[in-house]
Amino acid sequence: MMHIEELKLLTDIKIAVVSIDEHLESRRIFEEYKANKTKRRAVERELEIIGEAVSGLLKINPLINISFARLMVD
């Protein structure tokens, strides 16, 4: 059974992914991303949140199966 903290961290990841899509306005145009410092910083912060949440999940349950988890955290 999953702990409540695991569910919270998974929710944090989901919200961050949705927020990244919102920041990018559902477009994946690298030139626009690169040219907009505010957008870059917002996306970078969401990626930090994802990394922190994955790190927390690994601490709670080191056996959790998340593809490329260590790469996300690092």
HELIX and SHEET records of a PDB file:
HELIX    1   1 ILE A    4  HIS A   23  1                                  20    
HELIX    2   2 PHE A   30  ALA A   35  1                                   6    
HELIX    3   3 LYS A   37  ILE A   60  1                                  24    
HELIX    4   4 ALA A   69  VAL A   73  1                                   5    
END                                                                             
